[in-house]
Amino acid sequence: QALCSAAWELARATGQAAQRSGPGPPARYRQLQDVVVRIYEDKLDEALLAKGIWDATRATFLDPALQSKVNRALTKTHAKALEESLMDSRPLEDLKRVEQFTRRWMDSSMRQVWSVVEGAESNINEGSILRLFQNLIAPFGDHHHYSCIPPVLIQHIGRPPTDWQFLAESVQQVVSTWRQELLRPPLGVSKRRRVRASAAPACGGA
């Protein structure tokens, strides 16, 4: 209410709240109130998400440098994972869409960390990723309703439990995919080797 009143006084002081014949409609208090409330709630959501991700990260990892990298990757990939999940036009059940978002967020964020952390195998493994995403589901504890899973995805079904079986299955699949990719030679390597071999001079030639 205080924010709305302050915004209204500012609108009146600048002439935006008064009737006028110029272009554009004058600001009405209720319209202004809706805008202020929406902006305030958006900022509150952003602050809660930032704190939730940070608390979950600190509860999972002890090394400050690793905490920073994990926190940055989770924050950068959260909105993109949500956008991609919402863009899927298939008539998915709410739980399936939550699973889709969680899998996308897990893969994209942990893949970033995996690529920049020294000794990733020992730090970013199945156990630590599972604990991290369990903490992200309920970053402030089971007694608090907040979750880093976007509200738009869980508003009808509630957040998943921290012992959600889907997390363990996804972690295994994601880590297995990374390991397979590491063993697979980069695209085009075999062809380049064949070209160099055919261009090399033959041994014992005149």
C-alpha positions as CSV (number, residue, x, y, z in Angstrom):
1,Q,0.0,0.0,0.0
2,A,2.8,2.4,0.9
3,L,4.5,1.8,-2.5
4,C,1.2,2.3,-4.4
5,S,0.6,5.6,-2.5
6,A,4.1,6.8,-3.2
7,A,3.8,6.0,-6.9
8,W,0.4,7.7,-7.0
9,E,1.8,10.9,-5.4
10,L,4.6,10.9,-7.9
11,A,2.1,10.5,-10.7
12,R,0.0,13.4,-9.4
13,A,3.1,15.6,-9.0
14,T,4.1,15.0,-12.6
15,G,0.6,15.5,-13.9
16,Q,0.2,11.8,-14.9
17,A,-2.7,11.3,-12.6
18,A,-4.9,14.2,-13.8
19,Q,-7.3,14.2,-16.7
20,R,-5.8,15.8,-19.8
21,S,-6.5,16.1,-23.5
22,G,-3.0,15.1,-24.6
23,P,-2.2,11.7,-26.2
24,G,-2.4,8.6,-23.9
25,P,-4.8,7.9,-21.1
26,P,-4.2,9.3,-17.6
27,A,-3.0,7.0,-14.9
28,R,-5.7,5.7,-12.6
29,Y,-5.0,4.6,-9.1
30,R,-6.2,1.1,-9.6
31,Q,-4.2,0.6,-12.8
32,L,-1.2,2.0,-11.1
33,Q,-1.7,-0.2,-8.1
34,D,-1.9,-3.3,-10.4
35,V,1.4,-2.3,-12.0
36,V,3.2,-1.7,-8.7
37,V,2.0,-4.9,-7.2
38,R,3.1,-6.9,-10.3
39,I,6.5,-5.4,-10.3
40,Y,6.9,-5.9,-6.6
41,E,5.9,-9.5,-6.8
42,D,8.3,-10.1,-9.8
43,K,11.2,-8.6,-7.8
44,L,10.3,-10.7,-4.8
45,D,10.2,-13.9,-6.9
46,E,13.6,-13.0,-8.3
47,A,15.0,-12.4,-4.8
48,L,13.6,-15.6,-3.5
49,L,14.9,-17.6,-6.4
50,A,18.4,-16.1,-6.0
51,K,18.5,-16.9,-2.3
52,G,17.0,-20.4,-2.8
53,I,19.6,-21.3,-5.4
54,W,22.4,-19.9,-3.2
55,D,21.2,-21.7,-0.1
56,A,20.9,-25.0,-1.9
57,T,24.3,-24.6,-3.4
58,R,26.0,-23.8,-0.1
59,A,24.2,-26.7,1.5
60,T,25.6,-29.1,-1.1
61,F,29.2,-27.9,-1.7
62,L,31.8,-26.7,0.8
63,D,34.4,-25.1,-1.5
64,P,33.6,-21.4,-2.1
65,A,35.0,-21.3,-5.6
66,L,32.9,-24.3,-6.6
67,Q,29.8,-22.8,-4.9
68,S,30.2,-19.7,-7.0
69,K,30.5,-21.6,-10.3
70,V,27.5,-23.8,-9.5
71,N,25.4,-20.9,-8.4
72,R,26.2,-19.0,-11.5
73,A,25.4,-21.9,-13.8
74,L,22.1,-22.6,-12.1
75,T,21.1,-19.0,-12.2
76,K,22.0,-18.5,-15.9
77,T,20.1,-21.7,-17.1
78,H,17.0,-21.5,-15.0
79,A,14.9,-19.1,-17.2
80,K,16.0,-20.8,-20.4
81,A,15.0,-24.3,-19.1
82,L,11.6,-22.9,-18.1
83,E,11.1,-21.1,-21.5
84,E,11.9,-24.3,-23.4
85,S,9.6,-26.3,-21.3
86,L,6.7,-23.9,-21.7
87,M,7.3,-23.7,-25.5
88,D,6.6,-27.4,-25.8
89,S,3.1,-27.3,-27.2
90,R,2.3,-31.0,-26.5
91,P,-0.6,-31.5,-24.0
92,L,1.6,-32.7,-21.2
93,E,0.4,-33.4,-17.7
94,D,1.7,-31.0,-15.1
95,L,4.1,-33.6,-13.5
96,K,5.6,-34.4,-16.9
97,R,6.2,-30.7,-17.6
98,V,7.9,-30.4,-14.2
99,E,10.0,-33.4,-15.0
100,Q,10.9,-31.9,-18.4
101,F,12.0,-28.6,-16.8
102,T,14.0,-30.3,-14.1
103,R,15.8,-32.5,-16.5
104,R,16.7,-29.6,-18.8
105,W,17.8,-27.4,-15.9
106,M,19.9,-30.2,-14.5
107,D,21.6,-31.1,-17.7
108,S,22.3,-27.5,-18.9
109,S,23.5,-26.2,-15.6
110,M,25.7,-29.1,-14.5
111,R,27.1,-29.5,-18.0
112,Q,28.4,-25.9,-17.7
113,V,30.0,-26.6,-14.3
114,W,31.4,-29.9,-15.5
115,S,33.2,-28.1,-18.3
116,V,34.9,-25.5,-16.1
117,V,35.7,-27.2,-12.9
118,E,39.0,-29.0,-12.4
119,G,38.6,-32.5,-11.3
120,A,34.9,-32.5,-12.1
121,E,34.6,-36.2,-11.7
122,S,35.3,-36.0,-8.0
123,N,33.2,-32.8,-7.3
124,I,30.3,-33.0,-9.8
125,N,29.2,-36.6,-9.5
126,E,25.9,-38.4,-9.2
127,G,25.8,-38.0,-5.4
128,S,26.5,-34.3,-5.3
129,I,24.1,-33.5,-8.2
130,L,21.3,-35.5,-6.6
131,R,21.8,-33.7,-3.2
132,L,21.9,-30.3,-5.0
133,F,18.6,-30.8,-6.8
134,Q,17.0,-32.2,-3.7
135,N,18.0,-29.0,-1.9
136,L,16.7,-26.9,-4.8
137,I,13.3,-28.5,-4.5
138,A,13.1,-27.2,-0.9
139,P,15.9,-24.7,-0.4
140,F,14.5,-23.4,2.9
141,G,13.6,-26.8,4.3
142,D,10.6,-29.0,4.1
143,H,8.7,-26.8,6.5
144,H,8.8,-23.9,4.0
145,H,6.6,-24.0,0.9
146,Y,9.1,-22.3,-1.5
147,S,10.7,-24.2,-4.3
148,C,13.2,-23.3,-7.0
149,I,10.9,-25.2,-9.4
150,P,8.9,-22.3,-11.1
151,P,5.5,-21.7,-9.5
152,V,3.8,-21.7,-12.9
153,L,4.7,-25.4,-13.2
154,I,3.6,-26.6,-9.7
155,Q,0.7,-24.3,-8.8
156,H,-1.8,-27.0,-9.3
157,I,0.1,-30.1,-8.1
158,G,2.5,-28.7,-5.5
159,R,6.3,-29.2,-5.4
160,P,7.7,-32.7,-5.7
161,P,9.1,-34.3,-2.5
162,T,12.8,-34.1,-1.8
163,D,13.1,-37.8,-2.2
164,W,11.5,-37.7,-5.7
165,Q,12.6,-40.8,-7.5
166,F,12.8,-39.0,-10.8
167,L,15.8,-37.0,-9.6
168,A,17.9,-40.1,-9.0
169,E,17.0,-41.5,-12.4
170,S,17.7,-38.2,-14.2
171,V,21.1,-37.8,-12.5
172,Q,22.2,-41.3,-13.7
173,Q,21.1,-40.6,-17.2
174,V,22.7,-37.2,-17.4
175,V,26.1,-38.3,-16.0
176,S,26.0,-41.4,-18.3
177,T,25.4,-39.2,-21.3
178,W,28.4,-36.9,-20.4
179,R,30.7,-39.8,-20.0
180,Q,29.7,-41.2,-23.4
181,E,30.3,-37.8,-25.0
182,L,33.8,-37.7,-23.4
183,L,34.7,-41.1,-24.9
184,R,33.3,-40.2,-28.3
185,P,35.9,-38.6,-30.7
186,P,34.9,-35.1,-31.9
187,L,33.1,-35.0,-35.2
188,G,35.4,-34.9,-38.1
189,V,38.6,-36.1,-36.3
190,S,38.7,-39.5,-38.0
191,K,38.2,-37.9,-41.5
192,R,41.0,-35.4,-40.8
193,R,43.3,-38.2,-39.8
194,R,42.5,-40.1,-42.9
195,V,43.2,-37.1,-45.1
196,R,46.6,-36.4,-43.4
197,A,47.6,-40.0,-43.7
198,S,46.8,-40.1,-47.4
199,A,48.8,-36.9,-47.9
200,A,51.8,-38.1,-46.0
201,P,54.8,-39.2,-48.1
202,A,55.2,-43.0,-48.3
203,C,58.1,-44.5,-46.4
204,G,61.0,-45.6,-48.5
205,G,59.9,-43.6,-51.5
206,A,62.5,-42.5,-54.1
